[in-house]
Amino acid sequence: MKNNEKILFGAACFLGGVVAGFLIAPIKKGVYCGNNNGNYVGTKEELASIIDKNLEDKEIVQEVNEE
């Protein structure tokens, strides 16, 4: 085997192993590149209900602290 053939054979085996590893790996929820620290709220109604609930909770805490 020539030197170029050895390099090509090694690269082909390495890349074949990478592909086989991706195919064998247990991907359950797909591949996701990113993070989950956004502030997305679905609709205006959901946002309004969240704000109302937070305001009610804050008022309850203030009442308890005053007692």
PDB file of N, H, CA, C and O in Angstrom:
ATOM      1  N   MET A   1       0.842  -1.188   0.000  1.00  0.00           N
ATOM      2  CA  MET A   1       0.000   0.000   0.000  1.00  0.00           C
ATOM      3  C   MET A   1       0.882   1.244   0.000  1.00  0.00           C
ATOM      4  O   MET A   1       1.877   1.324   0.719  1.00  0.00           O
ATOM      5  N   LYS A   2       0.499   2.186  -0.803  1.00  0.00           N
ATOM      6  H   LYS A   2      -0.310   2.121  -1.388  1.00  0.00           H
ATOM      7  CA  LYS A   2       1.228   3.447  -0.822  1.00  0.00           C
ATOM      8  C   LYS A   2       0.783   4.309   0.354  1.00  0.00           C
ATOM      9  O   LYS A   2      -0.245   4.050   0.979  1.00  0.00           O
ATOM     10  N   ASN A   3       1.562   5.320   0.637  1.00  0.00           N
ATOM     11  H   ASN A   3       2.397   5.530   0.129  1.00  0.00           H
ATOM     12  CA  ASN A   3       1.273   6.199   1.770  1.00  0.00           C
ATOM     13  C   ASN A   3      -0.069   6.913   1.589  1.00  0.00           C
ATOM     14  O   ASN A   3      -0.828   7.060   2.547  1.00  0.00           O
ATOM     15  N   ASN A   4      -0.361   7.356   0.365  1.00  0.00           N
ATOM     16  H   ASN A   4       0.256   7.237  -0.413  1.00  0.00           H
ATOM     17  CA  ASN A   4      -1.634   8.051   0.110  1.00  0.00           C
ATOM     18  C   ASN A   4      -2.826   7.122   0.329  1.00  0.00           C
ATOM     19  O   ASN A   4      -3.864   7.542   0.840  1.00  0.00           O
ATOM     20  N   GLU A   5      -2.668   5.864  -0.059  1.00  0.00           N
ATOM     21  H   GLU A   5      -1.824   5.523  -0.474  1.00  0.00           H
ATOM     22  CA  GLU A   5      -3.743   4.893   0.131  1.00  0.00           C
ATOM     23  C   GLU A   5      -3.992   4.634   1.615  1.00  0.00           C
ATOM     24  O   GLU A   5      -5.139   4.461   2.027  1.00  0.00           O
ATOM     25  N   LYS A   6      -2.942   4.607   2.411  1.00  0.00           N
ATOM     26  H   LYS A   6      -2.010   4.747   2.076  1.00  0.00           H
ATOM     27  CA  LYS A   6      -3.085   4.406   3.852  1.00  0.00           C
ATOM     28  C   LYS A   6      -3.847   5.567   4.488  1.00  0.00           C
ATOM     29  O   LYS A   6      -4.724   5.363   5.327  1.00  0.00           O
ATOM     30  N   ILE A   7      -3.505   6.771   4.081  1.00  0.00           N
ATOM     31  H   ILE A   7      -2.792   6.937   3.399  1.00  0.00           H
ATOM     32  CA  ILE A   7      -4.180   7.959   4.624  1.00  0.00           C
ATOM     33  C   ILE A   7      -5.654   7.958   4.219  1.00  0.00           C
ATOM     34  O   ILE A   7      -6.527   8.228   5.044  1.00  0.00           O
ATOM     35  N   LEU A   8      -5.931   7.653   2.944  1.00  0.00           N
ATOM     36  H   LEU A   8      -5.222   7.433   2.273  1.00  0.00           H
ATOM     37  CA  LEU A   8      -7.313   7.617   2.463  1.00  0.00           C
ATOM     38  C   LEU A   8      -8.105   6.520   3.171  1.00  0.00           C
ATOM     39  O   LEU A   8      -9.256   6.733   3.552  1.00  0.00           O
ATOM     40  N   PHE A   9      -7.494   5.351   3.347  1.00  0.00           N
ATOM     41  H   PHE A   9      -6.559   5.178   3.038  1.00  0.00           H
ATOM     42  CA  PHE A   9      -8.164   4.244   4.037  1.00  0.00           C
ATOM     43  C   PHE A   9      -8.454   4.606   5.497  1.00  0.00           C
ATOM     44  O   PHE A   9      -9.536   4.306   6.003  1.00  0.00           O
ATOM     45  N   GLY A  10      -7.509   5.242   6.169  1.00  0.00           N
ATOM     46  H   GLY A  10      -6.631   5.485   5.758  1.00  0.00           H
ATOM     47  CA  GLY A  10      -7.709   5.659   7.559  1.00  0.00           C
ATOM     48  C   GLY A  10      -8.811   6.692   7.689  1.00  0.00           C
ATOM     49  O   GLY A  10      -9.638   6.616   8.598  1.00  0.00           O
ATOM     50  N   ALA A  11      -8.824   7.666   6.775  1.00  0.00           N
ATOM     51  H   ALA A  11      -8.152   7.727   6.037  1.00  0.00           H
ATOM     52  CA  ALA A  11      -9.866   8.702   6.808  1.00  0.00           C
ATOM     53  C   ALA A  11     -11.241   8.097   6.535  1.00  0.00           C
ATOM     54  O   ALA A  11     -12.226   8.472   7.172  1.00  0.00           O
ATOM     55  N   ALA A  12     -11.308   7.158   5.584  1.00  0.00           N
ATOM     56  H   ALA A  12     -10.508   6.853   5.067  1.00  0.00           H
ATOM     57  CA  ALA A  12     -12.585   6.516   5.263  1.00  0.00           C
ATOM     58  C   ALA A  12     -13.096   5.703   6.452  1.00  0.00           C
ATOM     59  O   ALA A  12     -14.289   5.726   6.754  1.00  0.00           O
ATOM     60  N   CYS A  13     -12.200   4.987   7.123  1.00  0.00           N
ATOM     61  H   CYS A  13     -11.231   4.968   6.878  1.00  0.00           H
ATOM     62  CA  CYS A  13     -12.614   4.210   8.298  1.00  0.00           C
ATOM     63  C   CYS A  13     -13.086   5.120   9.422  1.00  0.00           C
ATOM     64  O   CYS A  13     -14.085   4.828  10.080  1.00  0.00           O
ATOM     65  N   PHE A  14     -12.379   6.217   9.645  1.00  0.00           N
ATOM     66  H   PHE A  14     -11.568   6.454   9.110  1.00  0.00           H
ATOM     67  CA  PHE A  14     -12.772   7.151  10.700  1.00  0.00           C
ATOM     68  C   PHE A  14     -14.145   7.745  10.415  1.00  0.00           C
ATOM     69  O   PHE A  14     -15.009   7.758  11.292  1.00  0.00           O
ATOM     70  N   LEU A  15     -14.352   8.236   9.197  1.00  0.00           N
ATOM     71  H   LEU A  15     -13.651   8.225   8.485  1.00  0.00           H
ATOM     72  CA  LEU A  15     -15.639   8.845   8.850  1.00  0.00           C
ATOM     73  C   LEU A  15     -16.762   7.805   8.850  1.00  0.00           C
ATOM     74  O   LEU A  15     -17.894   8.114   9.222  1.00  0.00           O
ATOM     75  N   GLY A  16     -16.452   6.575   8.435  1.00  0.00           N
ATOM     76  H   GLY A  16     -15.533   6.324   8.132  1.00  0.00           H
ATOM     77  CA  GLY A  16     -17.446   5.504   8.511  1.00  0.00           C
ATOM     78  C   GLY A  16     -17.838   5.224   9.950  1.00  0.00           C
ATOM     79  O   GLY A  16     -19.005   4.961  10.238  1.00  0.00           O
ATOM     80  N   GLY A  17     -16.868   5.279  10.856  1.00  0.00           N
ATOM     81  H   GLY A  17     -15.919   5.492  10.622  1.00  0.00           H
ATOM     82  CA  GLY A  17     -17.160   5.093  12.275  1.00  0.00           C
ATOM     83  C   GLY A  17     -18.008   6.214  12.838  1.00  0.00           C
ATOM     84  O   GLY A  17     -18.886   5.979  13.669  1.00  0.00           O
ATOM     85  N   VAL A  18     -17.749   7.430  12.390  1.00  0.00           N
ATOM     86  H   VAL A  18     -17.036   7.621  11.715  1.00  0.00           H
ATOM     87  CA  VAL A  18     -18.559   8.572  12.844  1.00  0.00           C
ATOM     88  C   VAL A  18     -20.010   8.400  12.396  1.00  0.00           C
ATOM     89  O   VAL A  18     -20.934   8.599  13.185  1.00  0.00           O
ATOM     90  N   VAL A  19     -20.207   8.033  11.141  1.00  0.00           N
ATOM     91  H   VAL A  19     -19.457   7.872  10.500  1.00  0.00           H
ATOM     92  CA  VAL A  19     -21.567   7.830  10.623  1.00  0.00           C
ATOM     93  C   VAL A  19     -22.249   6.680  11.356  1.00  0.00           C
ATOM     94  O   VAL A  19     -23.414   6.796  11.737  1.00  0.00           O
ATOM     95  N   ALA A  20     -21.543   5.581  11.557  1.00  0.00           N
ATOM     96  H   ALA A  20     -20.596   5.487  11.248  1.00  0.00           H
ATOM     97  CA  ALA A  20     -22.122   4.436  12.269  1.00  0.00           C
ATOM     98  C   ALA A  20     -22.479   4.826  13.706  1.00  0.00           C
ATOM     99  O   ALA A  20     -23.513   4.400  14.221  1.00  0.00           O
ATOM    100  N   GLY A  21     -21.642   5.625  14.351  1.00  0.00           N
ATOM    101  H   GLY A  21     -20.802   5.972  13.933  1.00  0.00           H
ATOM    102  CA  GLY A  21     -21.928   6.070  15.713  1.00  0.00           C
ATOM    103  C   GLY A  21     -23.186   6.912  15.796  1.00  0.00           C
ATOM    104  O   GLY A  21     -23.975   6.766  16.730  1.00  0.00           O
ATOM    105  N   PHE A  22     -23.379   7.795  14.820  1.00  0.00           N
ATOM    106  H   PHE A  22     -22.738   7.913  14.062  1.00  0.00           H
ATOM    107  CA  PHE A  22     -24.599   8.602  14.807  1.00  0.00           C
ATOM    108  C   PHE A  22     -25.828   7.739  14.567  1.00  0.00           C
ATOM    109  O   PHE A  22     -26.889   8.001  15.134  1.00  0.00           O
ATOM    110  N   LEU A  23     -25.697   6.715  13.736  1.00  0.00           N
ATOM    111  H   LEU A  23     -24.836   6.502  13.275  1.00  0.00           H
ATOM    112  CA  LEU A  23     -26.846   5.855  13.454  1.00  0.00           C
ATOM    113  C   LEU A  23     -27.185   4.949  14.631  1.00  0.00           C
ATOM    114  O   LEU A  23     -28.355   4.627  14.840  1.00  0.00           O
ATOM    115  N   ILE A  24     -26.199   4.538  15.392  1.00  0.00           N
ATOM    116  H   ILE A  24     -25.249   4.799  15.223  1.00  0.00           H
ATOM    117  CA  ILE A  24     -26.419   3.627  16.515  1.00  0.00           C
ATOM    118  C   ILE A  24     -26.859   4.375  17.773  1.00  0.00           C
ATOM    119  O   ILE A  24     -27.562   3.809  18.610  1.00  0.00           O
ATOM    120  N   ALA A  25     -26.457   5.629  17.915  1.00  0.00           N
ATOM    121  H   ALA A  25     -25.886   6.089  17.235  1.00  0.00           H
ATOM    122  CA  ALA A  25     -26.730   6.400  19.135  1.00  0.00           C
ATOM    123  C   ALA A  25     -28.238   6.533  19.374  1.00  0.00           C
ATOM    124  O   ALA A  25     -29.001   6.714  18.425  1.00  0.00           O
ATOM    125  N   PRO A  26     -28.668   6.443  20.637  1.00  0.00           N
ATOM    126  CA  PRO A  26     -30.106   6.532  20.949  1.00  0.00           C
ATOM    127  C   PRO A  26     -30.586   7.978  21.008  1.00  0.00           C
ATOM    128  O   PRO A  26     -30.518   8.617  22.058  1.00  0.00           O
ATOM    129  N   ILE A  27     -31.062   8.483  19.900  1.00  0.00           N
ATOM    130  H   ILE A  27     -31.118   7.964  19.047  1.00  0.00           H
ATOM    131  CA  ILE A  27     -31.614   9.843  19.853  1.00  0.00           C
ATOM    132  C   ILE A  27     -33.107   9.731  20.122  1.00  0.00           C
ATOM    133  O   ILE A  27     -33.840   9.145  19.325  1.00  0.00           O
ATOM    134  N   LYS A  28     -33.564  10.294  21.247  1.00  0.00           N
ATOM    135  H   LYS A  28     -32.968  10.770  21.894  1.00  0.00           H
ATOM    136  CA  LYS A  28     -34.962  10.144  21.632  1.00  0.00           C
ATOM    137  C   LYS A  28     -35.808  11.348  21.239  1.00  0.00           C
ATOM    138  O   LYS A  28     -36.957  11.187  20.827  1.00  0.00           O
ATOM    139  N   LYS A  29     -35.261  12.542  21.359  1.00  0.00           N
ATOM    140  H   LYS A  29     -34.328  12.673  21.694  1.00  0.00           H
ATOM    141  CA  LYS A  29     -36.046  13.737  21.063  1.00  0.00           C
ATOM    142  C   LYS A  29     -35.435  14.529  19.916  1.00  0.00           C
ATOM    143  O   LYS A  29     -35.680  15.730  19.808  1.00  0.00           O
ATOM    144  N   GLY A  30     -34.666  13.906  19.077  1.00  0.00           N
ATOM    145  H   GLY A  30     -34.466  12.930  19.165  1.00  0.00           H
ATOM    146  CA  GLY A  30     -34.044  14.594  17.967  1.00  0.00           C
ATOM    147  C   GLY A  30     -32.819  15.362  18.402  1.00  0.00           C
ATOM    148  O   GLY A  30     -32.416  15.311  19.564  1.00  0.00           O
ATOM    149  N   VAL A  31     -32.236  16.069  17.467  1.00  0.00           N
ATOM    150  H   VAL A  31     -32.563  16.111  16.523  1.00  0.00           H
ATOM    151  CA  VAL A  31     -31.045  16.858  17.747  1.00  0.00           C
ATOM    152  C   VAL A  31     -31.475  18.307  17.902  1.00  0.00           C
ATOM    153  O   VAL A  31     -32.142  18.857  17.024  1.00  0.00           O
ATOM    154  N   TYR A  32     -31.101  18.923  19.005  1.00  0.00           N
ATOM    155  H   TYR A  32     -30.559  18.477  19.717  1.00  0.00           H
ATOM    156  CA  TYR A  32     -31.486  20.301  19.278  1.00  0.00           C
ATOM    157  C   TYR A  32     -30.253  21.087  19.676  1.00  0.00           C
ATOM    158  O   TYR A  32     -29.615  20.780  20.683  1.00  0.00           O
ATOM    159  N   CYS A  33     -29.918  22.088  18.901  1.00  0.00           N
ATOM    160  H   CYS A  33     -30.436  22.337  18.083  1.00  0.00           H
ATOM    161  CA  CYS A  33     -28.764  22.935  19.211  1.00  0.00           C
ATOM    162  C   CYS A  33     -29.301  24.284  19.669  1.00  0.00           C
ATOM    163  O   CYS A  33     -29.763  25.078  18.850  1.00  0.00           O
ATOM    164  N   GLY A  34     -29.246  24.542  20.938  1.00  0.00           N
ATOM    165  H   GLY A  34     -28.871  23.897  21.604  1.00  0.00           H
ATOM    166  CA  GLY A  34     -29.753  25.788  21.481  1.00  0.00           C
ATOM    167  C   GLY A  34     -29.950  25.654  22.967  1.00  0.00           C
ATOM    168  O   GLY A  34     -29.433  24.729  23.595  1.00  0.00           O
ATOM    169  N   ASN A  35     -30.699  26.578  23.528  1.00  0.00           N
ATOM    170  H   ASN A  35     -31.119  27.329  23.019  1.00  0.00           H
ATOM    171  CA  ASN A  35     -30.959  26.515  24.958  1.00  0.00           C
ATOM    172  C   ASN A  35     -32.428  26.836  25.209  1.00  0.00           C
ATOM    173  O   ASN A  35     -33.152  27.217  24.289  1.00  0.00           O
ATOM    174  N   ASN A  36     -32.856  26.684  26.427  1.00  0.00           N
ATOM    175  H   ASN A  36     -32.269  26.374  27.174  1.00  0.00           H
ATOM    176  CA  ASN A  36     -34.261  26.881  26.777  1.00  0.00           C
ATOM    177  C   ASN A  36     -34.458  28.045  27.732  1.00  0.00           C
ATOM    178  O   ASN A  36     -35.363  27.992  28.565  1.00  0.00           O
ATOM    179  N   ASN A  37     -33.664  29.076  27.648  1.00  0.00           N
ATOM    180  H   ASN A  37     -32.929  29.119  26.971  1.00  0.00           H
ATOM    181  CA  ASN A  37     -33.832  30.167  28.594  1.00  0.00           C
ATOM    182  C   ASN A  37     -34.511  31.375  27.947  1.00  0.00           C
ATOM    183  O   ASN A  37     -34.178  32.516  28.268  1.00  0.00           O
ATOM    184  N   GLY A  38     -35.445  31.135  27.054  1.00  0.00           N
ATOM    185  H   GLY A  38     -35.715  30.208  26.793  1.00  0.00           H
ATOM    186  CA  GLY A  38     -36.187  32.217  26.429  1.00  0.00           C
ATOM    187  C   GLY A  38     -37.369  32.629  27.276  1.00  0.00           C
ATOM    188  O   GLY A  38     -37.617  32.047  28.332  1.00  0.00           O
ATOM    189  N   ASN A  39     -38.103  33.635  26.818  1.00  0.00           N
ATOM    190  H   ASN A  39     -37.901  34.109  25.960  1.00  0.00           H
ATOM    191  CA  ASN A  39     -39.255  34.107  27.568  1.00  0.00           C
ATOM    192  C   ASN A  39     -40.497  34.107  26.687  1.00  0.00           C
ATOM    193  O   ASN A  39     -41.280  35.056  26.718  1.00  0.00           O
ATOM    194  N   TYR A  40     -40.680  33.071  25.919  1.00  0.00           N
ATOM    195  H   TYR A  40     -40.045  32.299  25.893  1.00  0.00           H
ATOM    196  CA  TYR A  40     -41.814  32.963  25.009  1.00  0.00           C
ATOM    197  C   TYR A  40     -43.088  32.611  25.768  1.00  0.00           C
ATOM    198  O   TYR A  40     -43.100  31.678  26.571  1.00  0.00           O
ATOM    199  N   VAL A  41     -44.156  33.356  25.513  1.00  0.00           N
ATOM    200  H   VAL A  41     -44.146  34.114  24.860  1.00  0.00           H
ATOM    201  CA  VAL A  41     -45.477  33.039  26.037  1.00  0.00           C
ATOM    202  C   VAL A  41     -46.389  32.929  24.826  1.00  0.00           C
ATOM    203  O   VAL A  41     -46.372  33.796  23.953  1.00  0.00           O
ATOM    204  N   GLY A  42     -47.177  31.875  24.771  1.00  0.00           N
ATOM    205  H   GLY A  42     -47.191  31.170  25.481  1.00  0.00           H
ATOM    206  CA  GLY A  42     -47.965  31.554  23.586  1.00  0.00           C
ATOM    207  C   GLY A  42     -48.885  32.652  23.091  1.00  0.00           C
ATOM    208  O   GLY A  42     -48.743  33.102  21.954  1.00  0.00           O
ATOM    209  N   THR A  43     -49.825  33.094  23.915  1.00  0.00           N
ATOM    210  H   THR A  43     -49.940  32.728  24.838  1.00  0.00           H
ATOM    211  CA  THR A  43     -50.812  34.072  23.462  1.00  0.00           C
ATOM    212  C   THR A  43     -50.916  35.208  24.469  1.00  0.00           C
ATOM    213  O   THR A  43     -50.373  35.139  25.572  1.00  0.00           O
ATOM    214  N   LYS A  44     -51.623  36.249  24.065  1.00  0.00           N
ATOM    215  H   LYS A  44     -52.064  36.305  23.170  1.00  0.00           H
ATOM    216  CA  LYS A  44     -51.827  37.387  24.968  1.00  0.00           C
ATOM    217  C   LYS A  44     -52.659  36.985  26.181  1.00  0.00           C
ATOM    218  O   LYS A  44     -52.451  37.499  27.280  1.00  0.00           O
ATOM    219  N   GLU A  45     -53.601  36.064  25.978  1.00  0.00           N
ATOM    220  H   GLU A  45     -53.770  35.647  25.085  1.00  0.00           H
ATOM    221  CA  GLU A  45     -54.439  35.615  27.094  1.00  0.00           C
ATOM    222  C   GLU A  45     -53.605  34.864  28.131  1.00  0.00           C
ATOM    223  O   GLU A  45     -53.788  35.050  29.334  1.00  0.00           O
ATOM    224  N   GLU A  46     -52.685  34.014  27.660  1.00  0.00           N
ATOM    225  H   GLU A  46     -52.536  33.864  26.682  1.00  0.00           H
ATOM    226  CA  GLU A  46     -51.815  33.290  28.594  1.00  0.00           C
ATOM    227  C   GLU A  46     -50.936  34.261  29.368  1.00  0.00           C
ATOM    228  O   GLU A  46     -50.744  34.110  30.574  1.00  0.00           O
ATOM    229  N   LEU A  47     -50.403  35.258  28.669  1.00  0.00           N
ATOM    230  H   LEU A  47     -50.559  35.381  27.689  1.00  0.00           H
ATOM    231  CA  LEU A  47     -49.561  36.257  29.322  1.00  0.00           C
ATOM    232  C   LEU A  47     -50.360  37.022  30.375  1.00  0.00           C
ATOM    233  O   LEU A  47     -49.870  37.258  31.479  1.00  0.00           O
ATOM    234  N   ALA A  48     -51.583  37.406  30.033  1.00  0.00           N
ATOM    235  H   ALA A  48     -51.980  37.213  29.136  1.00  0.00           H
ATOM    236  CA  ALA A  48     -52.423  38.137  30.987  1.00  0.00           C
ATOM    237  C   ALA A  48     -52.734  37.283  32.211  1.00  0.00           C
ATOM    238  O   ALA A  48     -52.720  37.788  33.333  1.00  0.00           O
ATOM    239  N   SER A  49     -53.013  35.997  32.011  1.00  0.00           N
ATOM    240  H   SER A  49     -53.025  35.587  31.099  1.00  0.00           H
ATOM    241  CA  SER A  49     -53.322  35.139  33.159  1.00  0.00           C
ATOM    242  C   SER A  49     -52.092  34.943  34.038  1.00  0.00           C
ATOM    243  O   SER A  49     -52.223  34.872  35.260  1.00  0.00           O
ATOM    244  N   ILE A  50     -50.918  34.854  33.456  1.00  0.00           N
ATOM    245  H   ILE A  50     -50.812  34.912  32.464  1.00  0.00           H
ATOM    246  CA  ILE A  50     -49.685  34.716  34.244  1.00  0.00           C
ATOM    247  C   ILE A  50     -49.435  35.974  35.063  1.00  0.00           C
ATOM    248  O   ILE A  50     -49.072  35.896  36.237  1.00  0.00           O
ATOM    249  N   ILE A  51     -49.629  37.132  34.442  1.00  0.00           N
ATOM    250  H   ILE A  51     -49.924  37.195  33.489  1.00  0.00           H
ATOM    251  CA  ILE A  51     -49.422  38.398  35.155  1.00  0.00           C
ATOM    252  C   ILE A  51     -50.422  38.528  36.302  1.00  0.00           C
ATOM    253  O   ILE A  51     -50.048  38.913  37.410  1.00  0.00           O
ATOM    254  N   ASP A  52     -51.701  38.205  36.039  1.00  0.00           N
ATOM    255  H   ASP A  52     -52.004  37.892  35.139  1.00  0.00           H
ATOM    256  CA  ASP A  52     -52.720  38.282  37.094  1.00  0.00           C
ATOM    257  C   ASP A  52     -52.386  37.354  38.253  1.00  0.00           C
ATOM    258  O   ASP A  52     -52.505  37.744  39.415  1.00  0.00           O
ATOM    259  N   LYS A  53     -51.973  36.139  37.948  1.00  0.00           N
ATOM    260  H   LYS A  53     -51.876  35.823  37.004  1.00  0.00           H
ATOM    261  CA  LYS A  53     -51.640  35.186  39.004  1.00  0.00           C
ATOM    262  C   LYS A  53     -50.459  35.687  39.828  1.00  0.00           C
ATOM    263  O   LYS A  53     -50.472  35.587  41.054  1.00  0.00           O
ATOM    264  N   ASN A  54     -49.440  36.226  39.163  1.00  0.00           N
ATOM    265  H   ASN A  54     -49.430  36.307  38.167  1.00  0.00           H
ATOM    266  CA  ASN A  54     -48.277  36.740  39.891  1.00  0.00           C
ATOM    267  C   ASN A  54     -48.653  37.921  40.776  1.00  0.00           C
ATOM    268  O   ASN A  54     -48.151  38.040  41.894  1.00  0.00           O
ATOM    269  N   LEU A  55     -49.533  38.797  40.289  1.00  0.00           N
ATOM    270  H   LEU A  55     -49.941  38.700  39.381  1.00  0.00           H
ATOM    271  CA  LEU A  55     -49.964  39.935  41.103  1.00  0.00           C
ATOM    272  C   LEU A  55     -50.755  39.467  42.318  1.00  0.00           C
ATOM    273  O   LEU A  55     -50.577  39.998  43.414  1.00  0.00           O
ATOM    274  N   GLU A  56     -51.632  38.472  42.134  1.00  0.00           N
ATOM    275  H   GLU A  56     -51.777  38.040  41.244  1.00  0.00           H
ATOM    276  CA  GLU A  56     -52.399  37.938  43.260  1.00  0.00           C
ATOM    277  C   GLU A  56     -51.472  37.303  44.291  1.00  0.00           C
ATOM    278  O   GLU A  56     -51.647  37.501  45.494  1.00  0.00           O
ATOM    279  N   ASP A  57     -50.494  36.547  43.825  1.00  0.00           N
ATOM    280  H   ASP A  57     -50.351  36.386  42.848  1.00  0.00           H
ATOM    281  CA  ASP A  57     -49.537  35.917  44.746  1.00  0.00           C
ATOM    282  C   ASP A  57     -48.751  36.971  45.519  1.00  0.00           C
ATOM    283  O   ASP A  57     -48.490  36.807  46.710  1.00  0.00           O
ATOM    284  N   LYS A  58     -48.378  38.045  44.842  1.00  0.00           N
ATOM    285  H   LYS A  58     -48.591  38.178  43.874  1.00  0.00           H
ATOM    286  CA  LYS A  58     -47.617  39.107  45.498  1.00  0.00           C
ATOM    287  C   LYS A  58     -48.468  39.797  46.564  1.00  0.00           C
ATOM    288  O   LYS A  58     -47.968  40.123  47.641  1.00  0.00           O
ATOM    289  N   GLU A  59     -49.755  40.022  46.268  1.00  0.00           N
ATOM    290  H   GLU A  59     -50.161  39.758  45.393  1.00  0.00           H
ATOM    291  CA  GLU A  59     -50.648  40.647  47.247  1.00  0.00           C
ATOM    292  C   GLU A  59     -50.829  39.744  48.460  1.00  0.00           C
ATOM    293  O   GLU A  59     -50.867  40.232  49.590  1.00  0.00           O
ATOM    294  N   ILE A  60     -50.940  38.441  48.246  1.00  0.00           N
ATOM    295  H   ILE A  60     -50.909  38.045  47.329  1.00  0.00           H
ATOM    296  CA  ILE A  60     -51.097  37.502  49.359  1.00  0.00           C
ATOM    297  C   ILE A  60     -49.857  37.525  50.240  1.00  0.00           C
ATOM    298  O   ILE A  60     -49.965  37.506  51.466  1.00  0.00           O
ATOM    299  N   VAL A  61     -48.697  37.565  49.633  1.00  0.00           N
ATOM    300  H   VAL A  61     -48.609  37.580  48.637  1.00  0.00           H
ATOM    301  CA  VAL A  61     -47.446  37.599  50.402  1.00  0.00           C
ATOM    302  C   VAL A  61     -47.357  38.888  51.204  1.00  0.00           C
ATOM    303  O   VAL A  61     -46.915  38.866  52.352  1.00  0.00           O
ATOM    304  N   GLN A  62     -47.771  40.017  50.619  1.00  0.00           N
ATOM    305  H   GLN A  62     -48.131  40.035  49.685  1.00  0.00           H
ATOM    306  CA  GLN A  62     -47.728  41.289  51.341  1.00  0.00           C
ATOM    307  C   GLN A  62     -48.688  41.267  52.530  1.00  0.00           C
ATOM    308  O   GLN A  62     -48.360  41.787  53.596  1.00  0.00           O
ATOM    309  N   GLU A  63     -49.874  40.669  52.357  1.00  0.00           N
ATOM    310  H   GLU A  63     -50.140  40.247  51.491  1.00  0.00           H
ATOM    311  CA  GLU A  63     -50.839  40.582  53.457  1.00  0.00           C
ATOM    312  C   GLU A  63     -50.284  39.733  54.592  1.00  0.00           C
ATOM    313  O   GLU A  63     -50.458  40.077  55.761  1.00  0.00           O
ATOM    314  N   VAL A  64     -49.632  38.651  54.270  1.00  0.00           N
ATOM    315  H   VAL A  64     -49.491  38.372  53.320  1.00  0.00           H
ATOM    316  CA  VAL A  64     -49.059  37.776  55.296  1.00  0.00           C
ATOM    317  C   VAL A  64     -47.927  38.492  56.017  1.00  0.00           C
ATOM    318  O   VAL A  64     -47.791  38.361  57.234  1.00  0.00           O
ATOM    319  N   ASN A  65     -47.125  39.235  55.295  1.00  0.00           N
ATOM    320  H   ASN A  65     -47.236  39.341  54.307  1.00  0.00           H
ATOM    321  CA  ASN A  65     -46.006  39.959  55.909  1.00  0.00           C
ATOM    322  C   ASN A  65     -46.487  41.076  56.831  1.00  0.00           C
ATOM    323  O   ASN A  65     -45.831  41.382  57.827  1.00  0.00           O
ATOM    324  N   GLU A  66     -47.632  41.689  56.507  1.00  0.00           N
ATOM    325  H   GLU A  66     -48.165  41.441  55.698  1.00  0.00           H
ATOM    326  CA  GLU A  66     -48.159  42.769  57.334  1.00  0.00           C
ATOM    327  C   GLU A  66     -48.724  42.247  58.650  1.00  0.00           C
ATOM    328  O   GLU A  66     -48.745  42.979  59.640  1.00  0.00           O
ATOM    329  N   GLU A  67     -49.176  41.010  58.681  1.00  0.00           N
ATOM    330  H   GLU A  67     -49.159  40.416  57.876  1.00  0.00           H
ATOM    331  CA  GLU A  67     -49.782  40.446  59.897  1.00  0.00           C
ATOM    332  C   GLU A  67     -48.779  40.073  60.897  1.00  0.00           C
ATOM    333  O   GLU A  67     -49.130  39.586  61.972  1.00  0.00           O
TER     334      GLU A  67
END
